[in-house]
Every structure is written in structure tokens, then in C-alpha cells.
């Protein structure tokens, strides 16, 4: 009986190894495979209708960032909305790229100039 259990254990282990070797991680269809980034810079423009924010960093990096219902915008420990941001404020933006656009995931106010 012990021999039978050992044989069953070996067969099951072999099957698990074969199945595991055949699986590969696949990105979800809605998950972007483009690489986003992070920039800290000055807000140059805010378009509430288009839900975009234009940020220029110290090295002239940055660009236009699209916001959506998943974008988190923080000023200190308070959650704020896109319309609460002001031109001239300094922010840190973490973004992903989706369909060729920069989509802001997190926007954190660094300095309001006050």
C-alpha cells in the first residue's frame, strides 16, 4: 500500500510540474503594456472639460496627463478634485500609458506657492 501511495504522489507531482510549466503570465486586455512614468513639475494648464492636466518638469519633461475616475489627487492628507488644482502649483504625477496617452494614476500637490 505504501508503494501505491508513493507512486500516486510521484504521478501527481509530475502532472503539477507539467501544468505549471505550460502556463504563462498574460496581461489583462485592459492592462496597458506601455510604460508610464513619474514627473514633478509646474502645472501649466488645466482643462476640466477634457479632464487633462499639463505639467512641465525641471528638465522640460512632463506633458499632458489625462485624468479619469481612477485618478487619485491629493493635497496633503486631503483628497481633492481636478478643479481644485491651480495653474502654477507644483505637483508629482505618476502615470501609465494607455492607447498612446499619459493617464494619471496619482497626482500629489508638492507646493502651492503660499
N, C-alpha and C positions, 0 to 999 in steps of 0.2 A: 504494500500500500504506500509506503514511503517513497518507493521508486516512482510510482504513478504520480504522486504529488510533485515530485521534483521535475518530472517530465512535463506536466501541465504548467508548472511555474516557468520553465525554460521556454515553452512554446508561447505562453502569454507575453513574456518579456520580449521575445523576438518580434512578435506581432506589434507590440507597442513601439519598438525601435523603428520598424519599417514604416509604420503610420506616421510617426513623428518626423522621420526624415523626408517624407513626401509632402509635408505641409510647409508653406512659405508665407511669410507675412505679406499681406497685400494692403495698400492704402484704401481707406474707405472712399467710395466715389465722391463724397462731398468734401473729403480732406484734400487740401492743397498739397501738391508735391513741390511747389515753388518755395524758395527760401525767403523768409521775411527778414526783419532786422529790427534794430533799435536806433533811435536818433534822439538827441537832446538839442533843442533849439528854440528859436523865437517863432511865435505864431504870426504869420504874415497875413493870413486871410482865413475867414470862417464863412462857409456857405451853408446856412441852416437848411435851405431848401434842398440842396444836393447832398446834404449830410457829409460835407467834406471839410477838412482842415488842412491848411498849407503851413508847413513848418520848414524853416531853413536853419540848419545847424552851423556850428562854428567853422566847419570845413566846407561849407556850401553843400553839405549833404542834406538829406531830407526829401521833401516833395509833398505831393498831395496825398492825403490819407482819407479813405472812405470810412465812415463810421456806420454801425448798424446796431441792432438791439442787443448784440452780444458784447459791444464795446463797453469797457468799464472806464469811467472818467472819475478821477479822484483829485480833490484839493485838500491836502492834509488827510484827516481821517473822515472827511465828508465826501459822499458820492454826489457828483454834480452832473448836469446835462451839457450837451454840446453848446447850447445857447448861453450857458453861464461862463464859458471861456471868453477871453478878451484878446483882441489883437495887441501884440507887444508882450504878452505873458510868455514865460519860458516853460516849456513842457518836455517831458520824456515820453516818447511814443514807442511802444513795442507793437510790431505789425507782422502780418503774414501776407504772402502774395497769393491772390486767387484771381484767376482769369485775367492775369496781367495787371491787376490793380493792387495797390497797397491797402490792405484792410486793417485798420487799427484794432488791436485787441485790448490794449491798456494805454491810457493817457494819464499821466501824473503831472500835476502842476508843480513846477520846481520853484518858480519865483514869479510873483505878481507885480513886481516893481515898486511895491509900497514899502 
